[in-house]
């Protein structure tokens, strides 16, 4: 027993994984209480607006995930070679280009805002406020990717916690002051902006240029993979908001929130896994055991939360959302199962990207089309959508798992 505990203590991957998992736990707890306050203060119909805008943010943040993954990949490679000058050049060049790109994308978003508001059947103001995040969600991942690539997991964890706490505090102030939906989405924007301001970490090296063509070449499959995965846990809320009644969309949004707790809790280990695998791959060392550990940890976290959703479903729903959401309690554990298997697919995808594999990404695109078609065919009820998504995620994981083995 003591030997096993000592072995766990000396396992650097597990130790650093626990640090980031704890940070993600606090970050997700902040998100949880943010949605707790929002759902109770706004009610199902207005909360559905916040949830659908959140899903829009997740979709818009595909670029954010691509940037952080790409920056992490190259900074971890340079870190393995102790080439800190190239890391500094990578950050400065990326930040300069993406700051200008963010402003152009924000202007394009403003033009599209009336169409987005019309599609979601909501007012224009919260859509525009949400768009302000575009000024930060392409630049913040540069700094976080550098932290991740250089394996500064404590600093990265503090940055995530700061974002979550600022968002929660401001949401409580704005909602209780009566700003409702506009206040809820403004808190999110300000939380991201605050995290960006404290994300700059000094790199003690002289900038050293390199050919950046490989970065763009690598980023294309990452973009496709991140778009596909983000759509799998975000697009369902947008489609349900469009296809079902406002009340049903509100109930589904509440279920989705609980599901995302499973997903983000179970995928926290991926940040450590990606950096470690990329470093080992650069050094031509064995790395498959890192994936196996990550899958085991993620499965344990996801299934633990899902089991809690099954045995304490009524209590959880009543505490978080109140009695008006009681009808969703039998469905939350099934959605938790969906998110657990989706998180495992996410890990396998990141593992393959960390070692430069690209041939598998077309599978994700095929499953995106299957997911959209399934929701449109089964969107006559919340139950039909959720049962479909659960089966969908299990099949996706099995396909990616056996593809990786092959």
C-alpha positions in Angstrom: 0.0 0.0 0.0 2.8 2.4 1.0 4.8 1.5 -2.1 1.8 2.2 -4.3 1.2 5.6 -2.6 4.9 6.4 -3.0 4.8 5.4 -6.6 1.8 7.7 -7.2 3.6 10.6 -5.4 6.7 10.2 -7.6 4.7 9.9 -10.9 5.2 13.4 -12.4 2.4 13.0 -14.9 -0.2 12.1 -12.3 1.1 14.9 -10.0 0.9 17.6 -12.6 -2.4 16.1 -13.9 -3.9 16.5 -10.4 -2.7 20.1 -10.2 -4.6 21.0 -13.5 -7.5 18.8 -12.6 -7.9 20.7 -9.3 -7.6 24.0 -11.2 -10.2 22.8 -13.6 -12.4 21.7 -10.7 -12.3 25.2 -9.3 -12.8 26.7 -12.7 -15.8 24.4 -13.4 -17.2 25.1 -9.9 -17.2 28.8 -10.8 -19.0 28.0 -14.0 -21.4 25.8 -12.1 -22.3 28.5 -9.7 -22.5 31.0 -12.5 -25.1 28.9 -14.2 -26.8 28.1 -10.8 -27.3 31.8 -10.3 -28.3 32.4 -13.9 -30.9 29.6 -14.1 -32.5 30.6 -10.8 -32.6 34.3 -11.5 -33.6 34.1 -15.1 -36.0 31.1 -15.3 -36.1 28.5 -18.1 -36.9 30.8 -21.1 -34.3 33.5 -20.4 -31.7 31.0 -19.2 -32.1 29.2 -22.6 -30.9 32.5 -24.2 -27.8 32.5 -22.0 -27.1 28.8 -22.7 -27.6 29.2 -26.5 -25.2 32.1 -26.5 -22.7 30.0 -24.5 -23.0 27.3 -27.1 -22.3 30.0 -29.8 -19.2 31.0 -27.8 -18.0 27.4 -27.7 -18.4 27.2 -31.5 -16.7 30.6 -32.0 -13.9 29.4 -29.7 -12.9 26.6 -32.1 -10.3 29.0 -33.3 -9.2 29.4 -29.7 -8.7 25.7 -29.3 -6.8 25.4 -32.6 -4.5 28.2 -31.6 -3.8 26.8 -28.1 -3.3 23.3 -29.4 -0.9 24.5 -32.2 1.0 26.8 -29.9 1.3 24.1 -27.3 2.6 21.6 -29.9 5.4 23.8 -31.2 6.3 25.4 -27.9 6.6 21.9 -26.3 8.9 20.8 -29.1 11.1 23.9 -28.6 10.9 23.3 -24.9 12.2 19.8 -25.3 15.1 21.2 -27.2 15.6 24.0 -24.7 15.2 26.5 -27.6 13.5 29.3 -25.6 14.3 32.0 -28.2 12.0 30.3 -30.7 9.3 30.2 -28.1 9.6 33.9 -27.6 9.5 34.5 -31.3 6.5 32.2 -31.6 4.5 34.1 -29.0 5.3 37.6 -30.3 4.6 36.8 -33.9 1.3 35.0 -33.1 0.1 37.7 -30.7 0.8 40.4 -33.3 -1.1 38.6 -36.1 -4.0 37.4 -34.0 -4.7 40.7 -32.4 -5.3 42.3 -35.8 -7.3 39.2 -37.0 -9.5 39.4 -33.9 -10.6 42.9 -34.7 -11.5 42.0 -38.3 -13.4 39.0 -37.1 -15.3 41.0 -34.5 -16.4 43.5 -37.2 -17.6 40.6 -39.4 -19.5 39.2 -36.4 -21.2 42.6 -35.9 -22.5 42.5 -39.4 -23.9 38.9 -38.9 -25.4 39.7 -35.4 -28.9 40.5 -36.6 -29.1 37.2 -38.5 -27.9 35.3 -35.4 -30.4 37.0 -33.2 -33.2 36.2 -35.6 -32.2 32.5 -35.9 -32.1 32.1 -32.1 -35.3 34.2 -31.6 -33.6 36.6 -29.2 -32.8 40.3 -28.9 -29.8 41.8 -30.6 -28.0 43.3 -27.5 -26.8 40.1 -25.8 -25.6 38.7 -29.2 -23.4 41.8 -29.7 -22.1 41.7 -26.1 -21.2 38.1 -26.6 -19.2 39.0 -29.7 -16.9 41.2 -27.6 -15.2 38.0 -26.5 -13.8 37.7 -30.0 -11.3 40.4 -29.1 -9.7 38.1 -26.6 -10.5 34.4 -27.4 -7.9 34.3 -30.2 -5.1 36.0 -28.2 -5.5 34.5 -24.8 -4.8 31.0 -26.1 -1.4 32.1 -27.3 -0.3 32.8 -23.8 -2.0 29.7 -22.4 -0.5 27.6 -25.1 3.0 28.8 -24.1 2.3 28.0 -20.5 1.1 24.5 -21.4 3.9 23.8 -23.8 6.5 24.9 -21.3 4.7 22.7 -18.7 3.9 25.7 -16.4 0.8 24.0 -15.2 0.5 25.9 -11.9 0.5 29.2 -13.7 -2.0 28.0 -16.3 -4.2 26.7 -13.5 -4.1 30.1 -11.7 -5.1 31.8 -14.9 -8.1 29.6 -15.4 -9.2 30.0 -11.8 -8.9 33.8 -12.0 -11.2 33.8 -15.1 -13.8 31.7 -13.4 -13.9 33.7 -10.2 -14.1 37.1 -11.9 -16.9 35.8 -14.1 -18.8 34.4 -11.1 -18.5 37.5 -8.9 -19.5 39.9 -11.7 -22.5 37.7 -12.8 -23.8 37.7 -9.2 -23.5 41.5 -9.1 -25.1 42.1 -12.5 -27.9 39.6 -12.1 -28.9 40.8 -8.6 -28.8 44.4 -9.9 -31.4 43.4 -12.5 -29.4 43.4 -15.7 -30.7 39.9 -16.5 -29.4 38.3 -19.8 -27.2 41.3 -20.7 -25.6 41.2 -17.3 -25.0 37.4 -17.5 -23.2 37.5 -20.8 -21.3 40.7 -19.9 -19.8 38.9 -16.9 -18.4 36.2 -19.2 -16.8 38.7 -21.5 -15.2 40.6 -18.6 -13.9 37.4 -17.0 -12.1 36.4 -20.3 -10.7 40.0 -20.6 -9.3 39.9 -17.0 -7.7 36.5 -17.6 -6.0 37.9 -20.8 -4.5 40.8 -18.9 -2.7 38.6 -16.4 -1.7 35.9 -18.9 1.7 37.4 -20.0 4.6 35.4 -18.6 8.2 36.6 -19.1 10.5 34.5 -21.3 14.1 35.1 -20.5 15.6 34.6 -24.0 16.4 36.6 -27.1 13.9 36.2 -29.8 15.0 33.7 -32.5 13.2 33.5 -35.8 12.3 30.3 -37.6 10.3 29.2 -40.7 6.7 29.3 -39.6 5.3 27.4 -42.6 5.2 24.2 -40.6 2.9 25.9 -38.1 0.3 26.7 -40.7 0.6 23.2 -42.2 0.0 21.6 -38.8 -2.9 24.0 -37.9 -5.2 22.8 -40.7 -6.0 19.3 -39.4 -6.1 20.7 -35.9 -8.7 23.3 -37.0 -10.8 20.5 -38.6 -10.5 18.3 -35.5 -11.3 21.1 -33.1 -14.3 22.3 -35.1 -15.7 18.8 -35.2 -15.2 18.1 -31.5 -16.5 21.5 -30.4 -19.6 21.1 -32.5 -20.3 17.7 -30.9 -20.8 19.3 -27.4 -22.1 22.7 -28.5 -24.2 22.4 -31.7 -26.9 20.3 -30.0 -28.0 23.2 -27.8 -28.2 25.6 -30.7 -30.2 23.1 -32.8 -32.6 22.3 -29.9 -33.1 26.0 -29.3 -34.1 26.4 -32.9 -36.2 23.3 -33.2 -38.1 23.0 -29.9 -40.1 25.3 -27.8 -38.5 27.9 -25.5 -39.4 26.0 -22.4 -38.0 22.7 -23.7 -34.8 24.5 -24.9 -34.4 25.8 -21.4 -34.8 22.3 -19.9 -32.3 20.9 -22.4 -29.8 23.7 -21.7 -29.9 22.7 -18.0 -29.2 19.1 -18.8 -26.4 20.2 -21.1 -24.8 22.3 -18.4 -24.6 19.3 -16.1 -23.2 17.2 -19.0 -20.5 19.8 -19.6 -19.4 19.5 -16.0 -18.6 15.8 -16.8 -16.8 16.7 -20.1 -14.6 19.5 -18.8 -13.8 17.7 -15.6 -12.8 14.5 -17.5 -10.7 16.3 -20.1 -8.6 18.5 -17.8 -5.9 15.8 -17.9 -5.6 16.3 -21.7 -3.6 19.5 -21.2 -0.9 17.6 -19.4 -1.1 14.6 -21.7 -0.7 16.7 -24.9 2.5 18.4 -23.6 4.0 15.3 -22.2 3.3 13.2 -25.3 4.6 15.9 -27.7 7.8 16.2 -25.7 8.4 12.4 -25.6 7.6 12.1 -29.3 10.2 14.8 -30.1 12.8 12.9 -28.0 11.8 9.6 -29.8 10.7 8.0 -26.5 7.7 5.7 -25.7 4.5 7.7 -25.0 1.5 5.3 -25.4 1.4 4.7 -21.7 0.6 8.4 -21.2 -2.6 8.0 -23.3 -3.6 4.9 -21.4 -3.2 6.8 -18.0 -5.1 9.8 -19.3 -8.0 7.6 -20.6 -8.2 5.8 -17.2 -8.2 9.0 -15.2 -10.8 10.6 -17.5 -13.1 7.5 -17.5 -12.9 7.4 -13.7 -13.8 11.1 -13.4 -16.6 11.0 -15.9 -18.2 7.7 -14.7 -18.0 8.9 -11.0 -20.0 12.0 -11.8 -22.4 10.1 -14.0 -23.1 7.5 -11.2 -23.7 10.5 -8.9 -26.2 11.9 -11.4 -28.0 8.5 -11.4 -28.3 7.9 -7.7 -28.8 11.6 -6.6 -30.6 12.9 -9.7 -33.6 14.5 -8.0 -31.5 16.1 -5.3 -28.9 17.5 -7.8 -31.5 19.0 -10.1 -33.5 20.5 -7.2 -30.5 22.0 -5.5 -29.0 23.5 -8.7 -32.1 24.5 -10.7 -35.1 24.3 -8.4 -38.3 22.3 -8.6 -39.4 23.9 -11.9 -36.7 21.7 -13.6 -37.7 18.5 -11.9 -38.8 16.8 -15.1 -35.2 16.6 -16.4 -33.8 14.5 -13.5 -34.2 11.1 -15.1 -32.2 12.2 -18.1 -29.1 13.8 -16.6 -27.1 10.5 -16.0 -27.7 9.5 -19.7 -26.3 12.9 -20.8 -23.4 12.3 -18.4 -22.7 9.0 -20.1 -22.7 10.8 -23.5 -20.2 13.4 -22.3 -18.0 10.7 -20.7 -17.5 8.8 -23.9 -17.1 12.1 -25.8 -14.3 13.1 -23.5 -12.5 9.9 -24.2 -12.8 10.5 -27.9 -11.4 14.0 -27.3 -8.4 12.5 -25.6 -7.7 10.1 -28.4 -7.9 12.9 -30.9 -5.5 15.1 -29.0 -3.1 12.2 -28.6 -3.0 11.7 -32.3 -2.5 15.4 -33.0 0.3 15.6 -30.5 2.3 13.0 -32.5 1.5 14.5 -35.8 -1.1 12.0 -37.0 -3.7 13.6 -39.4 -5.3 10.8 -41.4 -8.1 10.1 -38.8 -9.7 13.6 -38.9 -12.1 12.7 -41.7 -13.8 10.3 -39.3 -14.8 13.3 -37.1 -16.4 15.1 -40.0 -18.5 12.0 -40.9 -19.7 11.8 -37.3 -20.6 15.5 -37.3 -22.9 15.0 -40.2 -24.5 11.9 -38.4 -25.0 14.0 -35.3 -26.8 16.8 -37.1 -29.0 14.4 -39.1 -29.9 12.5 -35.9 -30.9 15.6 -34.0 -33.1 16.8 -36.8 -34.7 13.5 -37.1 -35.2 13.0 -33.4 -35.8 16.6 -32.2 -39.5 16.0 -31.5 -38.5 15.4 -27.9 -35.7 16.0 -25.4 -35.5 12.3 -24.6 -35.1 11.3 -28.2 -32.2 13.7 -28.7 -30.4 12.5 -25.5 -30.7 8.8 -26.1 -29.4 9.3 -29.7 -26.4 11.3 -28.4 -25.5 8.7 -25.9 -25.4 5.9 -28.5 -23.6 8.3 -30.9 -20.7 9.0 -28.4 -20.2 5.3 -27.6 -19.9 4.4 -31.3 -17.6 7.4 -31.9 -15.3 6.3 -29.1 -15.2 2.7 -30.3 -14.3 3.8 -33.9 -11.5 6.1 -32.8 -10.2 3.6 -30.3 -9.9 0.8 -32.8 -8.6 3.2 -35.5 -5.8 4.2 -33.0 -5.0 0.6 -32.3 -4.8 -0.1 -36.0 
